[in-house]
Amino acid sequence: MSNLGRGLSLDLTDEFPILRNLAFFNHAGVAPISRRAADALRRYASQAESAAYYKAGWYARARQVKRLAAQLIGARGEQEIAFVANTSTGLSLVAKGLDWRPGDNAVITNVEYPANRYPWQDLQRFGVQMIEVRQRPDGRIDPGDVVAAVDARTRVVSISHVQYASGCRVELKPIADRVHEVGGYLCVDAIQSVGVLPVDVQAMGIDFLAADGHKWLLSPEGCGVFYCRGELAGRLHPNVVGWMNMVDASNYGDYRFEFQPDARRFEPGSYNVPGVMALGASLQLLLEVGIDAVWARVEALTARLCQGLARRGYRVFSPRGDAERSGIVTFDPPEPSVRPTPPPASIVAELEKRGIIIVLREGRLRASPHFYNTAEQIDALIDALP
């Protein structure tokens, strides 16, 4: 048993049966789903099999799930949340939805996950420039470097809150303040922060945010959330137009071509209902535990990992400053001159044989524990390193 959050007592092995099988440290990749999410999928399958949609209430529940997502990220309500298939779709809603002009620019970094690069790179065919801010040699993305890249033609800064390869968390508010000064927007790939770090879209000045559910949100792939600051919804033209984008969508034969006034305008058709049900279950779990408690636990686990890596001669690459650390720890083996060590890919493979799951990213070892992982599992990882 573990006491987490607001006095809530959880049986973590019951909530996360994977604890019985693996020491799983790849929540920055594709995470196991919670038991609650799996139960939601089973309930959906049973209902769909035995009674189809009749009396199911799926879409009423979907509205509740939007409210849970809004609560988790500090949005003002369900009207600012849309369901999307993945982070790529959410980011593309911004890239393809704005009214661009030749000479406009979008600012990103040179180390973004491809989902947050290609939508902006594609705009070059319309005469839009893509400006890259370089990661510093120590793995940091300096907010000042991003601020300095913004000019009068910047329409969007699109940046990962946490970088997938380095684990660097980026301070967003100074960037938001600067891009707002020139009349632009802050778009955030939050797939590596929502569900593990406190995120407040209002306090951080975020205009648009996208995050799929299959990482730190502990839900299945193919169902995520897109946040659009309420007053900006009308400034994005939907990428895909369908029946559900429209007001009075259930009046099928009326053909009233008028987009919804809020985030629903980005939902062209039927939901991924089982995905939404599972996402809602995991959101409920994270909110019950409390995101501050989740982060405190992950912060303690990653600190323990970094201390153990240092004892073993491994070199942590991830920035570890108070405002920069995240749930991701990226590290390198000892220098060959200090101690010969197998290549990183071999280390990953050997750990997997022992039921310890980490991954290789950009040539480095990457571990990303979640709040349900244990100190004993961290110690097992450290001890198993060659």
C-alpha positions as a LaTeX table, in Angstrom:
\begin{tabular}{lrrr}
\hline
Residue & $x$ (\AA) & $y$ (\AA) & $z$ (\AA) \\
\hline
Met1 & 0.00 & 0.00 & 0.00 \\
Ser2 & 1.08 & 3.57 & $-0.62$ \\
Asn3 & $-0.31$ & 6.79 & 0.80 \\
Leu4 & $-0.39$ & 9.39 & $-1.93$ \\
Gly5 & $-2.00$ & 12.74 & $-2.47$ \\
Arg6 & $-4.78$ & 13.98 & $-0.26$ \\
Gly7 & $-4.64$ & 11.11 & 2.23 \\
Leu8 & $-5.70$ & 8.71 & $-0.49$ \\
Ser9 & $-4.57$ & 5.14 & 0.04 \\
Leu10 & $-3.92$ & 3.12 & $-3.10$ \\
Asp11 & $-2.95$ & $-0.46$ & $-3.65$ \\
Leu12 & $-0.51$ & 0.28 & $-6.44$ \\
Thr13 & $-0.16$ & $-3.35$ & $-7.50$ \\
Asp14 & $-3.91$ & $-3.51$ & $-7.96$ \\
Glu15 & $-4.00$ & $-0.21$ & $-9.85$ \\
Phe16 & $-0.98$ & $-1.16$ & $-11.97$ \\
Pro17 & $-0.71$ & $-4.94$ & $-12.43$ \\
Ile18 & 2.42 & $-4.44$ & $-14.56$ \\
Leu19 & 4.27 & $-4.13$ & $-11.24$ \\
Arg20 & 3.98 & $-7.91$ & $-10.94$ \\
Asn21 & 5.75 & $-8.46$ & $-14.25$ \\
Leu22 & 8.16 & $-5.65$ & $-15.10$ \\
Ala23 & 10.15 & $-2.75$ & $-13.77$ \\
Phe24 & 8.79 & $-0.47$ & $-16.46$ \\
Phe25 & 10.58 & 2.85 & $-17.02$ \\
Asn26 & 9.36 & 4.00 & $-20.42$ \\
His27 & 6.40 & 6.22 & $-19.63$ \\
Ala28 & 7.91 & 8.76 & $-22.02$ \\
Gly29 & 7.31 & 6.14 & $-24.74$ \\
Val30 & 4.16 & 4.02 & $-24.60$ \\
Ala31 & 3.03 & 3.50 & $-21.03$ \\
Pro32 & 0.97 & 0.69 & $-19.53$ \\
Ile33 & $-2.64$ & 1.69 & $-19.01$ \\
Ser34 & $-4.05$ & 1.81 & $-15.52$ \\
Arg35 & $-6.37$ & $-0.92$ & $-14.31$ \\
Arg36 & $-9.15$ & 1.65 & $-14.23$ \\
Ala37 & $-8.55$ & 2.43 & $-17.90$ \\
Ala38 & $-8.61$ & $-1.27$ & $-18.73$ \\
Asp39 & $-11.85$ & $-1.69$ & $-16.78$ \\
Ala40 & $-13.37$ & 1.19 & $-18.74$ \\
Leu41 & $-12.43$ & $-0.54$ & $-21.99$ \\
Arg42 & $-13.99$ & $-3.77$ & $-20.78$ \\
Arg43 & $-17.20$ & $-1.98$ & $-19.79$ \\
Tyr44 & $-17.36$ & $-0.33$ & $-23.19$ \\
Ala45 & $-16.84$ & $-3.65$ & $-24.98$ \\
Ser46 & $-19.52$ & $-5.35$ & $-22.88$ \\
Gln47 & $-22.04$ & $-2.57$ & $-23.53$ \\
Ala48 & $-21.24$ & $-2.37$ & $-27.24$ \\
Glu49 & $-21.49$ & $-6.14$ & $-27.58$ \\
Ser50 & $-24.72$ & $-6.62$ & $-25.66$ \\
Ala51 & $-26.72$ & $-3.43$ & $-26.29$ \\
Ala52 & $-24.82$ & $-1.26$ & $-28.81$ \\
Tyr53 & $-25.18$ & 2.41 & $-27.85$ \\
Tyr54 & $-28.66$ & 1.96 & $-26.32$ \\
Lys55 & $-28.71$ & 3.67 & $-22.89$ \\
Ala56 & $-24.91$ & 3.74 & $-22.89$ \\
Gly57 & $-24.47$ & 7.44 & $-22.13$ \\
Trp58 & $-21.06$ & 7.53 & $-23.81$ \\
Tyr59 & $-21.27$ & 11.10 & $-25.06$ \\
Ala60 & $-22.50$ & 12.41 & $-21.73$ \\
Arg61 & $-19.49$ & 10.72 & $-20.14$ \\
Ala62 & $-17.27$ & 12.28 & $-22.82$ \\
Arg63 & $-18.30$ & 15.74 & $-21.60$ \\
Gln64 & $-17.28$ & 14.73 & $-18.09$ \\
Val65 & $-13.91$ & 13.55 & $-19.42$ \\
Lys66 & $-13.36$ & 16.96 & $-21.02$ \\
Arg67 & $-14.05$ & 18.57 & $-17.66$ \\
Leu68 & $-11.49$ & 16.30 & $-16.02$ \\
Ala69 & $-8.90$ & 17.21 & $-18.67$ \\
Ala70 & $-9.66$ & 20.91 & $-18.19$ \\
Gln71 & $-9.19$ & 20.52 & $-14.45$ \\
Leu72 & $-5.84$ & 18.77 & $-14.89$ \\
Ile73 & $-4.34$ & 21.52 & $-17.06$ \\
Gly74 & $-6.05$ & 24.55 & $-15.53$ \\
Ala75 & $-8.34$ & 25.32 & $-18.47$ \\
Arg76 & $-11.57$ & 27.24 & $-17.89$ \\
Gly77 & $-13.85$ & 24.37 & $-18.78$ \\
Glu78 & $-14.86$ & 21.72 & $-21.27$ \\
Gln79 & $-15.48$ & 24.35 & $-23.93$ \\
Glu80 & $-11.69$ & 24.73 & $-24.29$ \\
Ile81 & $-11.03$ & 21.00 & $-24.78$ \\
Ala82 & $-11.34$ & 18.89 & $-27.92$ \\
Phe83 & $-10.57$ & 15.21 & $-28.33$ \\
Val84 & $-7.91$ & 14.44 & $-30.94$ \\
Ala85 & $-6.42$ & 11.23 & $-32.26$ \\
Asn86 & $-2.89$ & 12.16 & $-31.22$ \\
Thr87 & $-0.52$ & 15.02 & $-30.47$ \\
Ser88 & 0.34 & 15.40 & $-34.16$ \\
Thr89 & $-3.29$ & 16.12 & $-34.98$ \\
Gly90 & $-3.55$ & 18.75 & $-32.25$ \\
Leu91 & $-0.40$ & 20.58 & $-33.36$ \\
Ser92 & $-1.54$ & 20.43 & $-36.98$ \\
Leu93 & $-4.83$ & 22.09 & $-36.01$ \\
Val94 & $-2.76$ & 25.17 & $-35.22$ \\
Ala95 & $-0.27$ & 24.91 & $-38.08$ \\
Lys96 & $-2.98$ & 24.37 & $-40.70$ \\
Gly97 & $-5.68$ & 26.45 & $-39.05$ \\
Leu98 & $-4.08$ & 29.89 & $-38.88$ \\
Asp99 & $-4.23$ & 32.36 & $-41.74$ \\
Trp100 & $-0.55$ & 32.57 & $-42.69$ \\
Arg101 & 1.14 & 35.15 & $-44.90$ \\
Pro102 & 4.45 & 34.85 & $-46.80$ \\
Gly103 & 7.24 & 36.06 & $-44.54$ \\
Asp104 & 5.57 & 34.94 & $-41.33$ \\
Asn105 & 7.63 & 32.63 & $-39.16$ \\
Ala106 & 7.18 & 29.87 & $-36.62$ \\
Val107 & 9.81 & 29.35 & $-33.91$ \\
Ile108 & 10.67 & 25.84 & $-32.72$ \\
Thr109 & 13.84 & 24.17 & $-31.38$ \\
Asn110 & 16.25 & 21.96 & $-33.27$ \\
Val111 & 15.54 & 18.96 & $-31.05$ \\
Glu112 & 11.74 & 18.69 & $-31.17$ \\
Tyr113 & 10.03 & 15.35 & $-31.57$ \\
Pro114 & 9.05 & 15.09 & $-35.26$ \\
Ala115 & 5.37 & 15.66 & $-34.41$ \\
Asn116 & 6.32 & 19.22 & $-33.46$ \\
Arg117 & 8.57 & 19.86 & $-36.43$ \\
Tyr118 & 6.97 & 18.60 & $-39.62$ \\
Pro119 & 3.71 & 20.62 & $-39.38$ \\
Trp120 & 5.76 & 23.83 & $-39.24$ \\
Gln121 & 8.26 & 22.70 & $-41.84$ \\
Asp122 & 5.38 & 21.96 & $-44.21$ \\
Leu123 & 4.36 & 25.63 & $-44.05$ \\
Gln124 & 7.51 & 26.58 & $-45.92$ \\
Arg125 & 5.64 & 25.82 & $-49.15$ \\
Phe126 & 3.46 & 28.85 & $-48.34$ \\
Gly127 & 6.44 & 31.12 & $-47.74$ \\
Val128 & 6.44 & 30.69 & $-43.96$ \\
Gln129 & 9.86 & 30.48 & $-42.33$ \\
Met130 & 10.72 & 27.93 & $-39.66$ \\
Ile131 & 13.24 & 29.31 & $-37.16$ \\
Glu132 & 15.14 & 26.84 & $-35.00$ \\
Val133 & 16.52 & 27.63 & $-31.56$ \\
Arg134 & 19.45 & 25.36 & $-30.79$ \\
Gln135 & 19.70 & 23.17 & $-27.75$ \\
Arg136 & 22.72 & 24.07 & $-25.65$ \\
Pro137 & 25.54 & 21.51 & $-25.32$ \\
Asp138 & 24.44 & 20.65 & $-21.76$ \\
Gly139 & 20.98 & 19.61 & $-23.01$ \\
Arg140 & 19.20 & 22.78 & $-21.92$ \\
Ile141 & 16.71 & 24.82 & $-23.90$ \\
Asp142 & 17.29 & 28.32 & $-22.57$ \\
Pro143 & 14.04 & 30.34 & $-22.56$ \\
Gly144 & 16.11 & 33.44 & $-23.26$ \\
Asp145 & 17.33 & 31.91 & $-26.50$ \\
Val146 & 13.73 & 31.30 & $-27.56$ \\
Val147 & 12.67 & 34.81 & $-26.57$ \\
Ala148 & 15.54 & 36.24 & $-28.61$ \\
Ala149 & 14.38 & 34.33 & $-31.71$ \\
Val150 & 10.93 & 35.96 & $-31.68$ \\
Asp151 & 10.51 & 38.94 & $-33.99$ \\
Ala152 & 7.70 & 41.02 & $-35.44$ \\
Arg153 & 6.84 & 38.31 & $-38.01$ \\
Thr154 & 6.55 & 35.48 & $-35.49$ \\
Arg155 & 3.04 & 34.04 & $-35.52$ \\
Val156 & 3.69 & 30.98 & $-33.35$ \\
Val157 & 6.27 & 29.62 & $-30.97$ \\
Ser158 & 5.69 & 25.88 & $-30.82$ \\
Ile159 & 7.75 & 24.08 & $-28.24$ \\
Ser160 & 7.73 & 20.91 & $-26.15$ \\
His161 & 7.17 & 21.61 & $-22.48$ \\
Val162 & 9.54 & 18.70 & $-21.85$ \\
Gln163 & 11.96 & 17.54 & $-24.53$ \\
Tyr164 & 11.64 & 13.84 & $-25.32$ \\
Ala165 & 15.36 & 13.11 & $-25.72$ \\
Ser166 & 17.00 & 15.27 & $-23.06$ \\
Gly167 & 14.16 & 15.50 & $-20.56$ \\
Cys168 & 14.70 & 19.26 & $-20.32$ \\
Arg169 & 11.65 & 21.11 & $-19.01$ \\
Val170 & 11.30 & 24.55 & $-20.56$ \\
Glu171 & 10.07 & 27.57 & $-18.64$ \\
Leu172 & 7.14 & 28.72 & $-20.76$ \\
Lys173 & 5.90 & 32.00 & $-19.25$ \\
Pro174 & 8.73 & 34.26 & $-20.53$ \\
Ile175 & 8.25 & 32.78 & $-24.00$ \\
Ala176 & 4.50 & 33.34 & $-23.83$ \\
Asp177 & 4.96 & 36.94 & $-22.72$ \\
Arg178 & 7.32 & 37.68 & $-25.61$ \\
Val179 & 5.29 & 36.05 & $-28.37$ \\
His180 & 2.15 & 37.75 & $-27.11$ \\
Glu181 & 3.95 & 41.10 & $-27.32$ \\
Val182 & 4.27 & 40.67 & $-31.09$ \\
Gly183 & 0.72 & 39.39 & $-31.52$ \\
Gly184 & 1.65 & 35.71 & $-31.82$ \\
Tyr185 & 0.70 & 32.53 & $-29.99$ \\
Leu186 & 2.33 & 29.91 & $-27.79$ \\
Cys187 & 1.61 & 26.34 & $-28.89$ \\
Val188 & 2.83 & 23.56 & $-26.60$ \\
Asp189 & 3.50 & 19.89 & $-27.19$ \\
Ala190 & 2.72 & 18.70 & $-23.67$ \\
Ile191 & 2.78 & 14.95 & $-24.17$ \\
Gln192 & 5.85 & 14.66 & $-21.91$ \\
Ser193 & 4.44 & 16.78 & $-19.10$ \\
Val194 & 0.66 & 16.42 & $-18.77$ \\
Gly195 & 0.01 & 13.63 & $-16.29$ \\
Val196 & 3.32 & 13.90 & $-14.44$ \\
Leu197 & 4.06 & 17.62 & $-13.98$ \\
Pro198 & 1.74 & 20.39 & $-12.82$ \\
Val199 & 0.52 & 22.26 & $-15.91$ \\
Asp200 & $-1.55$ & 25.45 & $-15.75$ \\
Val201 & $-2.34$ & 26.78 & $-19.20$ \\
Gln202 & $-3.56$ & 30.10 & $-17.86$ \\
Ala203 & $-0.64$ & 30.80 & $-15.53$ \\
Met204 & 1.86 & 29.68 & $-18.19$ \\
Gly205 & 0.28 & 31.77 & $-20.94$ \\
Ile206 & $-0.36$ & 28.80 & $-23.21$ \\
Asp207 & $-2.67$ & 29.44 & $-26.16$ \\
Phe208 & $-2.79$ & 25.94 & $-27.65$ \\
Leu209 & $-1.76$ & 22.59 & $-26.16$ \\
Ala210 & $-1.82$ & 19.02 & $-27.43$ \\
Ala211 & $-1.14$ & 15.75 & $-25.60$ \\
Asp212 & $-1.96$ & 12.16 & $-26.46$ \\
Gly213 & $-3.01$ & 9.83 & $-23.65$ \\
His214 & $-0.54$ & 7.00 & $-24.12$ \\
Lys215 & 2.40 & 8.33 & $-22.13$ \\
Trp216 & 2.11 & 9.93 & $-18.70$ \\
Leu217 & $-1.70$ & 9.92 & $-18.84$ \\
Leu218 & $-1.62$ & 6.11 & $-18.67$ \\
Ser219 & $-4.24$ & 5.58 & $-21.37$ \\
Pro220 & $-4.40$ & 3.84 & $-24.76$ \\
Glu221 & $-2.85$ & 5.23 & $-27.91$ \\
Gly222 & $-5.09$ & 7.10 & $-30.31$ \\
Cys223 & $-6.98$ & 9.41 & $-27.96$ \\
Gly224 & $-5.66$ & 12.70 & $-26.64$ \\
Val225 & $-6.70$ & 16.24 & $-25.87$ \\
Phe226 & $-6.30$ & 19.58 & $-27.60$ \\
Tyr227 & $-6.63$ & 22.80 & $-25.62$ \\
Cys228 & $-7.56$ & 26.05 & $-27.34$ \\
Arg229 & $-7.83$ & 29.24 & $-25.33$ \\
Gly230 & $-11.51$ & 30.11 & $-25.60$ \\
Glu231 & $-11.25$ & 33.45 & $-27.34$ \\
Leu232 & $-8.94$ & 32.01 & $-30.00$ \\
Ala233 & $-11.19$ & 29.22 & $-31.28$ \\
Gly234 & $-12.56$ & 31.33 & $-34.09$ \\
Arg235 & $-9.07$ & 32.15 & $-35.36$ \\
Leu236 & $-8.35$ & 28.54 & $-36.35$ \\
His237 & $-10.10$ & 27.10 & $-39.37$ \\
Pro238 & $-10.71$ & 23.38 & $-38.80$ \\
Asn239 & $-8.43$ & 21.06 & $-40.77$ \\
Val240 & $-11.18$ & 18.50 & $-41.31$ \\
Val241 & $-14.81$ & 19.50 & $-41.81$ \\
Gly242 & $-17.60$ & 17.12 & $-40.88$ \\
Trp243 & $-21.00$ & 16.99 & $-39.29$ \\
Met244 & $-19.92$ & 17.40 & $-35.66$ \\
Asn245 & $-17.97$ & 20.62 & $-36.28$ \\
Met246 & $-21.28$ & 22.36 & $-36.83$ \\
Val247 & $-23.77$ & 24.00 & $-34.50$ \\
Asp248 & $-27.00$ & 22.04 & $-34.11$ \\
Ala249 & $-25.09$ & 18.99 & $-35.35$ \\
Ser250 & $-27.86$ & 16.55 & $-34.48$ \\
Asn251 & $-30.33$ & 18.25 & $-36.79$ \\
Tyr252 & $-28.97$ & 16.17 & $-39.66$ \\
Gly253 & $-31.13$ & 17.42 & $-42.51$ \\
Asp254 & $-30.83$ & 21.14 & $-41.78$ \\
Tyr255 & $-27.37$ & 21.55 & $-43.42$ \\
Arg256 & $-26.53$ & 24.61 & $-41.38$ \\
Phe257 & $-22.93$ & 25.36 & $-42.28$ \\
Glu258 & $-21.80$ & 27.15 & $-39.14$ \\
Phe259 & $-18.85$ & 25.99 & $-37.04$ \\
Gln260 & $-19.17$ & 25.45 & $-33.32$ \\
Pro261 & $-17.98$ & 28.54 & $-31.42$ \\
Asp262 & $-15.60$ & 26.66 & $-29.10$ \\
Ala263 & $-13.19$ & 23.71 & $-29.18$ \\
Arg264 & $-15.91$ & 21.43 & $-30.55$ \\
Arg265 & $-15.23$ & 23.04 & $-33.95$ \\
Phe266 & $-12.11$ & 20.81 & $-34.10$ \\
Glu267 & $-14.09$ & 17.56 & $-33.73$ \\
Pro268 & $-15.40$ & 16.66 & $-37.20$ \\
Gly269 & $-17.01$ & 13.32 & $-36.44$ \\
Ser270 & $-17.64$ & 10.49 & $-34.03$ \\
Tyr271 & $-15.32$ & 10.06 & $-31.07$ \\
Asn272 & $-12.96$ & 7.22 & $-30.35$ \\
Val273 & $-15.41$ & 6.25 & $-27.63$ \\
Pro274 & $-13.43$ & 3.43 & $-25.98$ \\
Gly275 & $-10.35$ & 5.65 & $-25.94$ \\
Val276 & $-12.29$ & 8.49 & $-24.34$ \\
Met277 & $-13.72$ & 6.16 & $-21.69$ \\
Ala278 & $-10.26$ & 4.84 & $-20.83$ \\
Leu279 & $-8.73$ & 8.31 & $-20.81$ \\
Gly280 & $-11.42$ & 9.49 & $-18.41$ \\
Ala281 & $-10.67$ & 6.66 & $-16.00$ \\
Ser282 & $-6.96$ & 7.48 & $-15.88$ \\
Leu283 & $-7.61$ & 11.21 & $-15.57$ \\
Gln284 & $-9.84$ & 10.48 & $-12.59$ \\
Leu285 & $-7.06$ & 8.43 & $-10.99$ \\
Leu286 & $-4.43$ & 11.13 & $-11.49$ \\
Leu287 & $-6.72$ & 13.80 & $-10.09$ \\
Glu288 & $-7.58$ & 11.65 & $-7.08$ \\
Val289 & $-3.91$ & 11.17 & $-6.30$ \\
Gly290 & $-3.23$ & 14.84 & $-7.05$ \\
Ile291 & $-0.79$ & 15.98 & $-9.69$ \\
Asp292 & 1.43 & 17.64 & $-7.08$ \\
Ala293 & 1.73 & 14.32 & $-5.28$ \\
Val294 & 2.41 & 12.53 & $-8.57$ \\
Trp295 & 5.23 & 14.92 & $-9.38$ \\
Ala296 & 6.69 & 14.76 & $-5.85$ \\
Arg297 & 6.87 & 10.98 & $-6.13$ \\
Val298 & 8.42 & 11.03 & $-9.61$ \\
Glu299 & 10.86 & 13.73 & $-8.55$ \\
Ala300 & 12.00 & 11.55 & $-5.65$ \\
Leu301 & 12.37 & 8.48 & $-7.87$ \\
Thr302 & 14.38 & 10.33 & $-10.52$ \\
Ala303 & 16.62 & 11.89 & $-7.85$ \\
Arg304 & 17.30 & 8.42 & $-6.47$ \\
Leu305 & 18.11 & 7.20 & $-9.97$ \\
Cys306 & 20.51 & 10.07 & $-10.66$ \\
Gln307 & 22.32 & 9.50 & $-7.37$ \\
Gly308 & 22.70 & 5.80 & $-8.15$ \\
Leu309 & 23.90 & 6.49 & $-11.68$ \\
Ala310 & 26.59 & 8.80 & $-10.33$ \\
Arg311 & 27.78 & 6.09 & $-7.92$ \\
Arg312 & 28.10 & 3.68 & $-10.84$ \\
Gly313 & 30.01 & 6.16 & $-12.99$ \\
Tyr314 & 27.18 & 6.82 & $-15.43$ \\
Arg315 & 26.76 & 10.39 & $-16.67$ \\
Val316 & 23.36 & 12.08 & $-16.45$ \\
Phe317 & 22.66 & 14.27 & $-19.47$ \\
Ser318 & 19.21 & 15.54 & $-18.48$ \\
Pro319 & 19.23 & 19.02 & $-16.95$ \\
Arg320 & 18.53 & 18.74 & $-13.24$ \\
Gly321 & 17.87 & 22.34 & $-12.20$ \\
Asp322 & 14.78 & 23.01 & $-10.11$ \\
Ala323 & 12.83 & 24.45 & $-13.05$ \\
Glu324 & 14.31 & 22.10 & $-15.65$ \\
Arg325 & 14.00 & 18.54 & $-14.40$ \\
Ser326 & 11.19 & 16.27 & $-15.50$ \\
Gly327 & 10.16 & 12.63 & $-15.36$ \\
Ile328 & 12.82 & 11.78 & $-17.95$ \\
Val329 & 16.41 & 10.88 & $-17.06$ \\
Thr330 & 18.74 & 10.50 & $-20.02$ \\
Phe331 & 22.22 & 9.19 & $-19.31$ \\
Asp332 & 25.42 & 7.79 & $-20.82$ \\
Pro333 & 27.66 & 4.89 & $-19.80$ \\
Pro334 & 31.01 & 5.66 & $-18.19$ \\
Glu335 & 33.75 & 6.96 & $-20.43$ \\
Pro336 & 35.66 & 4.04 & $-22.00$ \\
Ser337 & 38.84 & 5.38 & $-20.43$ \\
Val338 & 37.21 & 5.06 & $-17.02$ \\
Arg339 & 35.58 & 1.68 & $-17.47$ \\
Pro340 & 34.82 & $-0.31$ & $-20.64$ \\
Thr341 & 31.05 & $-0.77$ & $-20.94$ \\
Pro342 & 28.83 & $-2.45$ & $-23.56$ \\
Pro343 & 27.19 & $-0.14$ & $-26.15$ \\
Pro344 & 23.95 & 1.51 & $-24.98$ \\
Ala345 & 21.80 & $-0.67$ & $-27.26$ \\
Ser346 & 23.29 & $-3.79$ & $-25.67$ \\
Ile347 & 22.60 & $-2.42$ & $-22.21$ \\
Val348 & 18.92 & $-1.89$ & $-23.09$ \\
Ala349 & 18.67 & $-5.45$ & $-24.43$ \\
Glu350 & 20.32 & $-6.99$ & $-21.37$ \\
Leu351 & 18.10 & $-5.07$ & $-18.97$ \\
Glu352 & 15.04 & $-6.22$ & $-20.89$ \\
Lys353 & 16.07 & $-9.84$ & $-20.28$ \\
Arg354 & 15.84 & $-9.05$ & $-16.56$ \\
Gly355 & 12.41 & $-7.46$ & $-16.89$ \\
Ile356 & 13.73 & $-3.90$ & $-16.60$ \\
Ile357 & 12.49 & $-1.63$ & $-19.39$ \\
Ile358 & 14.37 & 1.46 & $-20.49$ \\
Val359 & 14.98 & 2.70 & $-24.04$ \\
Leu360 & 17.54 & 4.28 & $-26.32$ \\
Arg361 & 16.91 & 7.82 & $-27.59$ \\
Glu362 & 19.35 & 9.76 & $-29.77$ \\
Gly363 & 22.17 & 7.44 & $-28.74$ \\
Arg364 & 21.56 & 7.78 & $-25.00$ \\
Leu365 & 19.90 & 5.63 & $-22.38$ \\
Arg366 & 16.53 & 6.98 & $-21.20$ \\
Ala367 & 14.51 & 6.04 & $-18.13$ \\
Ser368 & 11.14 & 7.58 & $-17.27$ \\
Pro369 & 9.46 & 6.24 & $-14.10$ \\
His370 & 5.93 & 7.15 & $-13.04$ \\
Phe371 & 4.48 & 7.64 & $-9.58$ \\
Tyr372 & 3.55 & 3.98 & $-9.08$ \\
Asn373 & 7.09 & 2.72 & $-9.61$ \\
Thr374 & 9.00 & 1.83 & $-6.44$ \\
Ala375 & 12.35 & 2.74 & $-4.94$ \\
Glu376 & 13.23 & $-0.96$ & $-5.03$ \\
Gln377 & 12.69 & $-1.00$ & $-8.79$ \\
Ile378 & 14.97 & 2.02 & $-9.18$ \\
Asp379 & 17.65 & 0.25 & $-7.14$ \\
Ala380 & 17.26 & $-2.88$ & $-9.27$ \\
Leu381 & 17.87 & $-0.81$ & $-12.40$ \\
Ile382 & 20.97 & 0.78 & $-10.93$ \\
Asp383 & 22.35 & $-2.57$ & $-9.73$ \\
Ala384 & 21.71 & $-4.23$ & $-13.11$ \\
Leu385 & 23.70 & $-1.68$ & $-15.11$ \\
Pro386 & 27.00 & $-3.12$ & $-16.33$ \\
\hline
\end{tabular}
